[in-house]
Amino acid sequence: MSHSNHVSLDVAIMGREFRVSCPEDEREGLLHAVSYLDRKMREIRDAGRVIGLERIAIMAALNITHDFLAARPAEPDMHAYRARLDQLTNLLDQALAPQDNLF
């Protein structure tokens, strides 16, 4: 397991400065996340429906979380997969049974 060096970055979200630390190899991803969050928070602020930085941050977090959860594939139904695999196995056994008589 490799340990990358951590870097400290000064970032701005809605005009407020924050110092954050992350592994060096995740720097670009963090900067992308900061930019995305800043953009989402500004969209909420500019829509004028939510006032206050804390409320804007919570609404942005809820919107981003909702988008993330909606984009995830549903959990697979393992019972249905197993049942289908059993059906296919039975079909293969039936198809191959006549082959047993050849040897």
DRENGUPA-826106 format. One record per residue: residue number from 1; residue in one letter; z, y, x of N, C-alpha, C, O in turn. Coordinates in Angstrom, 2 decimals, decimal comma. Example, Ala and Ser with C-alpha at 12.3 -4.5 7.8 and 13.67 -1.06 7.14 Angstrom:
residues 2
[1; a; [7,80; -5,69; 13,19]; [7,80; -4,50; 12,30]; [7,80; -3,30; 13,20]; [8,46; -3,32; 14,24]]
[2; s; [7,08; -2,25; 12,85]; [7,14; -1,06; 13,67]; [7,87; 0,03; 12,90]; [8,04; 1,14; 13,41]]
end
This chain:
residues 103
[1; m; [0,00; -1,18; 0,86]; [0,00; 0,00; 0,00]; [0,00; 1,23; 0,89]; [0,88; 1,39; 1,74]]
[2; s; [-0,98; 2,08; 0,70]; [-1,07; 3,27; 1,54]; [-0,34; 4,43; 0,88]; [-0,37; 4,61; -0,33]]
[3; h; [0,30; 5,20; 1,72]; [0,99; 6,40; 1,24]; [0,23; 7,60; 1,76]; [0,13; 7,80; 2,97]]
[4; s; [-0,30; 8,40; 0,85]; [-1,01; 9,59; 1,29]; [-0,03; 10,74; 1,43]; [1,04; 10,74; 0,82]]
[5; n; [-0,40; 11,70; 2,23]; [0,44; 12,89; 2,41]; [0,45; 13,71; 1,14]; [-0,55; 13,79; 0,42]]
[6; h; [1,57; 14,32; 0,87]; [1,68; 15,20; -0,28]; [1,35; 16,63; 0,15]; [1,66; 17,05; 1,26]]
[7; v; [0,72; 17,34; -0,76]; [0,43; 18,75; -0,52]; [1,06; 19,57; -1,64]; [1,22; 19,09; -2,76]]
[8; s; [1,43; 20,79; -1,33]; [1,94; 21,72; -2,33]; [0,83; 22,70; -2,66]; [0,17; 23,24; -1,78]]
[9; l; [0,66; 22,93; -3,94]; [-0,39; 23,84; -4,40]; [0,23; 24,91; -5,28]; [1,14; 24,64; -6,05]]
[10; d; [-0,26; 26,12; -5,15]; [0,08; 27,19; -6,08]; [-1,04; 27,27; -7,10]; [-2,20; 27,50; -6,75]]
[11; v; [-0,68; 27,07; -8,37]; [-1,67; 27,10; -9,43]; [-1,25; 28,14; -10,47]; [-0,08; 28,51; -10,55]]
[12; a; [-2,22; 28,59; -11,24]; [-1,94; 29,56; -12,31]; [-2,38; 28,98; -13,64]; [-3,49; 28,48; -13,80]]
[13; i; [-1,47; 29,08; -14,59]; [-1,76; 28,67; -15,96]; [-1,39; 29,83; -16,86]; [-0,23; 30,24; -16,91]]
[14; m; [-2,37; 30,36; -17,54]; [-2,21; 31,53; -18,40]; [-1,53; 32,68; -17,66]; [-0,66; 33,36; -18,20]]
[15; g; [-1,95; 32,89; -16,41]; [-1,45; 34,01; -15,64]; [-0,10; 33,80; -14,99]; [0,39; 34,68; -14,29]]
[16; r; [0,51; 32,66; -15,21]; [1,81; 32,37; -14,59]; [1,61; 31,41; -13,43]; [0,87; 30,43; -13,54]]
[17; e; [2,27; 31,71; -12,33]; [2,13; 30,91; -11,11]; [3,13; 29,76; -11,10]; [4,30; 29,92; -11,48]]
[18; f; [2,64; 28,60; -10,66]; [3,49; 27,43; -10,52]; [3,17; 26,76; -9,19]; [2,02; 26,73; -8,77]]
[19; r; [4,18; 26,22; -8,55]; [3,97; 25,44; -7,33]; [4,18; 23,98; -7,71]; [5,21; 23,60; -8,26]]
[20; v; [3,16; 23,18; -7,41]; [3,22; 21,76; -7,73]; [2,88; 20,96; -6,48]; [2,20; 21,44; -5,57]]
[21; s; [3,36; 19,75; -6,46]; [3,12; 18,86; -5,34]; [2,40; 17,62; -5,85]; [2,67; 17,14; -6,95]]
[22; c; [1,48; 17,11; -5,04]; [0,76; 15,90; -5,41]; [0,24; 15,22; -4,15]; [0,15; 15,86; -3,10]]
[23; p; [-0,11; 13,93; -4,24]; [-0,73; 13,28; -3,08]; [-2,03; 14,01; -2,73]; [-2,76; 14,46; -3,61]]
[24; e; [-2,30; 14,10; -1,45]; [-3,47; 14,84; -0,98]; [-4,76; 14,34; -1,62]; [-5,65; 15,13; -1,92]]
[25; d; [-4,87; 13,03; -1,81]; [-6,10; 12,49; -2,37]; [-6,23; 12,71; -3,88]; [-7,26; 12,38; -4,46]]
[26; e; [-5,21; 13,28; -4,51]; [-5,27; 13,60; -5,94]; [-5,38; 15,10; -6,19]; [-5,30; 15,55; -7,33]]
[27; r; [-5,56; 15,86; -5,13]; [-5,61; 17,33; -5,22]; [-6,69; 17,81; -6,19]; [-6,42; 18,63; -7,07]]
[28; e; [-7,91; 17,30; -6,04]; [-9,01; 17,76; -6,89]; [-8,74; 17,42; -8,35]; [-9,04; 18,22; -9,24]]
[29; g; [-8,18; 16,25; -8,61]; [-7,85; 15,87; -9,98]; [-6,81; 16,77; -10,59]; [-6,89; 17,14; -11,76]]
[30; l; [-5,81; 17,14; -9,78]; [-4,78; 18,06; -10,26]; [-5,38; 19,42; -10,58]; [-5,07; 20,01; -11,62]]
[31; l; [-6,23; 19,92; -9,70]; [-6,86; 21,22; -9,95]; [-7,72; 21,18; -11,21]; [-7,77; 22,15; -11,97]]
[32; h; [-8,39; 20,06; -11,43]; [-9,19; 19,91; -12,65]; [-8,28; 19,91; -13,88]; [-8,60; 20,53; -14,90]]
[33; a; [-7,14; 19,22; -13,79]; [-6,18; 19,18; -14,90]; [-5,62; 20,57; -15,19]; [-5,48; 20,96; -16,35]]
[34; v; [-5,29; 21,33; -14,15]; [-4,78; 22,69; -14,31]; [-5,82; 23,55; -15,02]; [-5,49; 24,30; -15,95]]
[35; s; [-7,06; 23,45; -14,58]; [-8,13; 24,23; -15,20]; [-8,30; 23,86; -16,67]; [-8,47; 24,74; -17,53]]
[36; y; [-8,26; 22,57; -16,96]; [-8,42; 22,10; -18,34]; [-7,27; 22,61; -19,22]; [-7,50; 23,12; -20,31]]
[37; l; [-6,03; 22,47; -18,72]; [-4,87; 22,92; -19,49]; [-4,93; 24,43; -19,71]; [-4,67; 24,90; -20,82]]
[38; d; [-5,27; 25,18; -18,68]; [-5,36; 26,64; -18,80]; [-6,39; 27,01; -19,87]; [-6,15; 27,89; -20,70]]
[39; r; [-7,53; 26,34; -19,84]; [-8,59; 26,63; -20,82]; [-8,12; 26,31; -22,24]; [-8,35; 27,10; -23,16]]
[40; k; [-7,47; 25,16; -22,43]; [-6,99; 24,77; -23,77]; [-5,93; 25,75; -24,27]; [-5,94; 26,13; -25,44]]
[41; m; [-5,02; 26,14; -23,40]; [-3,98; 27,08; -23,82]; [-4,57; 28,44; -24,18]; [-4,13; 29,07; -25,14]]
[42; r; [-5,55; 28,90; -23,43]; [-6,20; 30,18; -23,73]; [-6,96; 30,11; -25,06]; [-6,98; 31,07; -25,82]]
[43; e; [-7,58; 28,95; -25,34]; [-8,28; 28,78; -26,62]; [-7,30; 28,91; -27,78]; [-7,59; 29,57; -28,78]]
[44; i; [-6,12; 28,29; -27,65]; [-5,11; 28,36; -28,70]; [-4,60; 29,79; -28,84]; [-4,47; 30,29; -29,96]]
[45; r; [-4,32; 30,45; -27,73]; [-3,85; 31,84; -27,77]; [-4,90; 32,75; -28,41]; [-4,57; 33,58; -29,26]]
[46; d; [-6,16; 32,58; -27,99]; [-7,22; 33,46; -28,49]; [-7,52; 33,24; -29,96]; [-8,03; 34,14; -30,63]]
[47; a; [-7,22; 32,05; -30,48]; [-7,42; 31,79; -31,91]; [-6,41; 32,58; -32,74]; [-6,62; 32,82; -33,93]]
[48; g; [-5,30; 32,99; -32,11]; [-4,33; 33,87; -32,76]; [-3,41; 33,20; -33,75]; [-2,65; 33,88; -34,44]]
[49; r; [-3,45; 31,89; -33,84]; [-2,59; 31,21; -34,82]; [-1,21; 30,89; -34,27]; [-0,27; 30,68; -35,04]]
[50; v; [-1,08; 30,85; -32,94]; [0,19; 30,48; -32,32]; [0,59; 31,59; -31,36]; [-0,22; 32,06; -30,57]]
[51; i; [1,85; 31,98; -31,44]; [2,35; 33,06; -30,59]; [3,48; 32,51; -29,73]; [4,32; 31,73; -30,19]]
[52; g; [3,50; 32,92; -28,49]; [4,56; 32,50; -27,57]; [4,06; 31,41; -26,64]; [3,45; 30,43; -27,07]]
[53; l; [4,33; 31,61; -25,36]; [3,83; 30,69; -24,34]; [4,32; 29,26; -24,56]; [3,55; 28,31; -24,41]]
[54; e; [5,58; 29,11; -24,91]; [6,13; 27,76; -25,12]; [5,44; 27,06; -26,29]; [5,08; 25,89; -26,19]]
[55; r; [5,25; 27,77; -27,37]; [4,57; 27,17; -28,54]; [3,11; 26,85; -28,22]; [2,60; 25,82; -28,65]]
[56; i; [2,45; 27,72; -27,48]; [1,06; 27,47; -27,07]; [1,00; 26,22; -26,21]; [0,10; 25,39; -26,37]]
[57; a; [1,96; 26,07; -25,28]; [1,98; 24,90; -24,40]; [2,20; 23,63; -25,21]; [1,57; 22,61; -24,93]]
[58; i; [3,08; 23,67; -26,19]; [3,35; 22,49; -27,02]; [2,11; 22,14; -27,85]; [1,75; 20,97; -27,96]]
[59; m; [1,47; 23,14; -28,42]; [0,26; 22,86; -29,21]; [-0,85; 22,31; -28,32]; [-1,58; 21,40; -28,74]]
[60; a; [-0,99; 22,84; -27,11]; [-2,00; 22,31; -26,18]; [-1,67; 20,86; -25,83]; [-2,56; 20,02; -25,80]]
[61; a; [-0,40; 20,57; -25,57]; [0,01; 19,21; -25,25]; [-0,29; 18,27; -26,42]; [-0,77; 17,15; -26,22]]
[62; l; [0,00; 18,71; -27,64]; [-0,29; 17,88; -28,82]; [-1,78; 17,64; -28,98]; [-2,21; 16,52; -29,26]]
[63; n; [-2,58; 18,69; -28,81]; [-4,04; 18,55; -28,94]; [-4,61; 17,62; -27,88]; [-5,43; 16,76; -28,18]]
[64; i; [-4,17; 17,78; -26,64]; [-4,67; 16,95; -25,54]; [-4,24; 15,50; -25,75]; [-5,03; 14,58; -25,55]]
[65; t; [-2,98; 15,29; -26,17]; [-2,50; 13,94; -26,42]; [-3,27; 13,29; -27,56]; [-3,63; 12,12; -27,48]]
[66; h; [-3,53; 14,04; -28,61]; [-4,30; 13,52; -29,74]; [-5,69; 13,10; -29,28]; [-6,15; 12,01; -29,62]]
[67; d; [-6,35; 13,95; -28,52]; [-7,69; 13,63; -28,01]; [-7,66; 12,37; -27,13]; [-8,54; 11,52; -27,22]]
[68; f; [-6,64; 12,28; -26,29]; [-6,51; 11,12; -25,40]; [-6,32; 9,83; -26,21]; [-7,00; 8,83; -25,97]]
[69; l; [-5,41; 9,87; -27,17]; [-5,15; 8,67; -27,96]; [-6,34; 8,28; -28,84]; [-6,59; 7,10; -29,06]]
[70; a; [-7,07; 9,27; -29,34]; [-8,24; 8,98; -30,17]; [-9,37; 8,38; -29,33]; [-10,18; 7,62; -29,86]]
[71; a; [-9,42; 8,71; -28,06]; [-10,50; 8,22; -27,19]; [-10,21; 6,82; -26,64]; [-11,14; 6,15; -26,18]]
[72; r; [-8,96; 6,38; -26,68]; [-8,61; 5,05; -26,16]; [-9,13; 3,97; -27,08]; [-9,10; 4,12; -28,31]]
[73; p; [-9,60; 2,88; -26,50]; [-10,00; 1,77; -27,36]; [-8,76; 1,16; -28,02]; [-7,66; 1,20; -27,47]]
[74; a; [-8,96; 0,60; -29,19]; [-7,85; -0,02; -29,91]; [-7,38; -1,25; -29,13]; [-8,14; -1,85; -28,38]]
[75; e; [-6,13; -1,59; -29,33]; [-5,58; -2,77; -28,68]; [-6,32; -4,00; -29,19]; [-6,54; -4,13; -30,40]]
[76; p; [-6,71; -4,91; -28,30]; [-7,43; -6,10; -28,75]; [-6,52; -7,02; -29,56]; [-5,32; -7,11; -29,31]]
[77; d; [-7,11; -7,68; -30,53]; [-6,40; -8,64; -31,36]; [-6,48; -9,99; -30,67]; [-7,46; -10,73; -30,84]]
[78; m; [-5,46; -10,32; -29,88]; [-5,48; -11,54; -29,08]; [-5,53; -12,79; -29,95]; [-6,13; -13,78; -29,56]]
[79; h; [-4,91; -12,76; -31,10]; [-4,95; -13,91; -32,01]; [-6,39; -14,18; -32,45]; [-6,83; -15,33; -32,49]]
[80; a; [-7,11; -13,13; -32,78]; [-8,51; -13,28; -33,20]; [-9,37; -13,79; -32,05]; [-10,25; -14,62; -32,25]]
[81; y; [-9,12; -13,29; -30,83]; [-9,87; -13,75; -29,66]; [-9,63; -15,24; -29,42]; [-10,56; -15,99; -29,17]]
[82; r; [-8,37; -15,66; -29,51]; [-8,04; -17,06; -29,26]; [-8,67; -17,95; -30,32]; [-9,19; -19,03; -30,01]]
[83; a; [-8,63; -17,51; -31,57]; [-9,24; -18,30; -32,65]; [-10,74; -18,43; -32,43]; [-11,30; -19,51; -32,63]]
[84; r; [-11,38; -17,36; -32,03]; [-12,83; -17,41; -31,77]; [-13,14; -18,30; -30,58]; [-14,13; -19,05; -30,61]]
[85; l; [-12,33; -18,24; -29,53]; [-12,53; -19,12; -28,38]; [-12,35; -20,60; -28,78]; [-13,10; -21,45; -28,30]]
[86; d; [-11,39; -20,89; -29,63]; [-11,20; -22,26; -30,11]; [-12,42; -22,74; -30,90]; [-12,85; -23,88; -30,75]]
[87; q; [-12,97; -21,85; -31,73]; [-14,18; -22,21; -32,49]; [-15,34; -22,52; -31,54]; [-16,04; -23,51; -31,72]]
[88; l; [-15,53; -21,68; -30,55]; [-16,62; -21,89; -29,59]; [-16,42; -23,17; -28,78]; [-17,37; -23,90; -28,51]]
[89; t; [-15,18; -23,44; -28,40]; [-14,89; -24,67; -27,67]; [-15,21; -25,89; -28,52]; [-15,79; -26,86; -28,02]]
[90; n; [-14,84; -25,85; -29,79]; [-15,15; -26,97; -30,69]; [-16,65; -27,15; -30,84]; [-17,15; -28,28; -30,84]]
[91; l; [-17,39; -26,04; -30,96]; [-18,85; -26,14; -31,07]; [-19,46; -26,75; -29,81]; [-20,37; -27,58; -29,89]]
[92; l; [-18,96; -26,35; -28,65]; [-19,46; -26,92; -27,40]; [-19,14; -28,40; -27,30]; [-19,97; -29,20; -26,88]]
[93; d; [-17,92; -28,78; -27,69]; [-17,54; -30,20; -27,67]; [-18,46; -31,02; -28,58]; [-18,87; -32,12; -28,21]]
[94; q; [-18,77; -30,49; -29,75]; [-19,66; -31,20; -30,68]; [-21,07; -31,31; -30,11]; [-21,72; -32,34; -30,24]]
[95; a; [-21,54; -30,24; -29,48]; [-22,90; -30,25; -28,93]; [-23,00; -31,19; -27,74]; [-24,05; -31,79; -27,52]]
[96; l; [-21,93; -31,31; -26,97]; [-21,96; -32,14; -25,76]; [-21,57; -33,59; -26,03]; [-21,79; -34,44; -25,16]]
[97; a; [-21,01; -33,90; -27,18]; [-20,57; -35,27; -27,48]; [-21,69; -36,29; -27,34]; [-21,46; -37,36; -26,77]]
[98; p; [-22,90; -36,02; -27,84]; [-23,97; -37,02; -27,67]; [-24,30; -37,29; -26,21]; [-24,81; -38,37; -25,89]]
[99; q; [-24,04; -36,37; -25,32]; [-24,29; -36,55; -23,90]; [-23,39; -37,62; -23,29]; [-23,77; -38,27; -22,32]]
[100; d; [-22,19; -37,80; -23,85]; [-21,26; -38,78; -23,34]; [-21,83; -40,19; -23,46]; [-21,52; -41,05; -22,62]]
[101; n; [-22,64; -40,46; -24,48]; [-23,21; -41,79; -24,70]; [-24,33; -42,11; -23,71]; [-24,72; -43,27; -23,58]]
[102; l; [-24,84; -41,11; -23,01]; [-25,93; -41,34; -22,08]; [-25,46; -41,97; -20,77]; [-26,27; -42,56; -20,06]]
[103; f; [-24,19; -41,84; -20,44]; [-23,72; -42,33; -19,16]; [-22,85; -43,52; -19,29]; [-22,37; -44,05; -18,29]]
end
